[in-house]
């Protein structure tokens, strides 16, 4: 059924969603129009029914360069593989859509979101999530919506809903939250400038009100579309009885063989569980014919039920800890001799090695963002999840979407400590290598990054730490417990993965993923935030035992970098004729100089970049550059060098590239018969600028009016 409906969007403008004759070979398609922005979604499901124990859902956001009036760079000049910013948006939408679809859905689902046209200030992420979730709701899929994603920001400590990308200029944080109406939160992602708890809670409540409004709009569209929902093939009565029988019979053996190993390592637990699994599979297949997927489902159900029952009965977790216990923490810095900063952070069986590299503008990257917007990247994070960290023997593969997502989250944790990349001296690359993992490797990476900054002399104002919280819900749904510092198994069986990062002052990053279709309430979020704050503050105290304050200077084998903003009209004066001035500065100071351009708030800004191995030469070069950029002022005292003795006076260089005439009568307050008896070439003298000829820009100097001033 084709339709088109227009309604008022949160920015007060009209937005239209249309089902028309576009992409007719797909199972469903939808077109969004908002101002000059156009987005198209297409939904396709595979024709073959396959019984799997997981949901085969793929969401891909892709944008055409033509949508923002550009031709792609590169040899082929066409769109290539999916870019990191497209992956991040795809993951954002996936995280709210996945729990709202049946996990045993028998078909492969692929949702494409195509950006066809884009306004310069459009909030593409919000619009893309709107059309994606609306497509899933209106399609024949058994989608448990409506659901929506909203974006919020802070200014002057107050949260509000932005209406264009211009609202993010000089902001204090950004929050994406997704959920269903009536207090059912499914997803959150935040980066902020040490946001206080109450400010964050106010933003969440404001976001929930906006989600409710969008869900009501989606419901009106659902009534109009009148699409029949596909039915999921249900298990037969015999299959259900078989599953119930085996779950009941395997529970006692699992409890006996696997749940009495509190305090053992993950490797030991995995060995015991694998041994039990092999015995259970043999026991099942000896008695009846049953497919491998059903066996896997039975075993996973047994493990989950036993783990949850054990916890709610005894209060003990798999490794023997109670609800709020944090695993043992240790850390050290200076582990890598040639790194510019490094830290080895260990929490329980999770271990991350962070290494920091400092460089100059030549390694800086112009990063493309959503909608063709570009920004300069001065802080780069690469998170590597090596197969060996979980005992896997498979070969290393290309960077995964998960690794890209975790890299972005770690970067967001420090985002507002470097608010103006163009003005930041260094280009920084942080590599987080996960050496061992049993849950919360991204949080360990945040801690390692924070310690590496202080070890490398990058003085972020406070240490940043992170903690991952989980949620266990009772079998009847009548009770719940928020777990601190979750293990990998607790992440798998729990209903929530809540990563909380911040300083002692406030939160700098959050990432919440809920795995149940009804979401979690505001009450649980509030409890988790309070518990998470206390937990990561404990981690910060442990980190301070290793590094109590940042280095005052960077390490000896790292180059010092300083960037000085320069007006375009002054570049010639710093460089000089044929580079004479800049070469002179380099020769006399020992530093290396270059003129660079950086992108800041959609404008290119010029800088003089000074690179030096020691502080003294850096300071000397900086002073010389500042002298080059000085504007001559009448009445000001300068120290100059005599370049030549003339008949009626002398030629003096009082600023780099600036020469003035010193008349014979202005050399001394007494009569001078022979000028050479008083001054000589290359002599340093103090002079006062007395006049400037506006017609030819000639400068006139006086020495006798500056005799009482020292030479500097």
Beta strands, then each sheet from edge to edge (+ up, - down):
strand 1: 3-8
strand 2: 14-19
strand 3: 28-34
strand 4: 37-45
strand 5: 57-63
strand 6: 109-117
strand 7: 148-155
strand 8: 158-161
strand 9: 173-180
strand 10: 184-195
strand 11: 329-333
strand 12: 341-347
strand 13: 350-359
strand 14: 365-368
strand 15: 374-377
strand 16: 379-385
strand 17: 427-436
strand 18: 465-473
strand 19: 480-484
strand 20: 496-502
strand 21: 507-514
strand 22: 560-565
strand 23: 592-600
strand 24: 603-612
strand 25: 637-645
strand 26: 649-655
strand 27: 658-663
strand 28: 684-693
strand 29: 698-702
sheet 1: 1+ 2- 3+ 4- 6+ 5+
sheet 2: 8+ 7- 9+ 10- 21+ 20- 18+ 19-
sheet 3: 11+ 12- 13+ 17- 16-
sheet 4: 14+ 15-
sheet 5: 22+ 24- 23+
sheet 6: 25+ 26- 27+ 29+ 28- 25+
end
